[in-house]
């Protein structure tokens, strides 16, 4: 009996310890983040260099702020997009004045309105996924008719002790 008790105690401690360690590492990040997305590839000219003499050129990008979960589920946009000059594959960007922006758009024959449009997933995708998950949770919580009927039949068949 002592040996069985020790095994149960030891197994319980291991399970509790591993669940604590696993739950400590499995945190899901959420909050506001800034997103930079390249929307137009500008010509590789000297005026779009990051630093004089380098080989890194800037492109036109949108910068917006969103509240998201796990960096991939955008729930809502907290700051509407604006156009900036950005370096590809980095978080490095330059803000532009209205005059500089209008010159770049005019020189490269771009449409400002279409560049500022966010994609469907960025605008609505996280909300749709959040609603589906909430709906599934609510569906799982609500008892079904079959369970209610089975409970009623079980109550009828169950003998009573008086």
Buried (B, 14 or more C-beta within 10 A) or exposed (E): EEEEEEEEEEEEEEEEEEEEEEEEEEEEEEEEBEBBEBBBEBEEEEEBBBEEEEEEBBBBBBBBBBBBBEEEBBBEBEEEBEBBBBBEEEEEBEEBEEEEBEEBBEEEEBEEEEBBEBEEEBBEBBEEBBEEEEEEEEEEEEEEEEEEEEEEEEEEEEEEEE
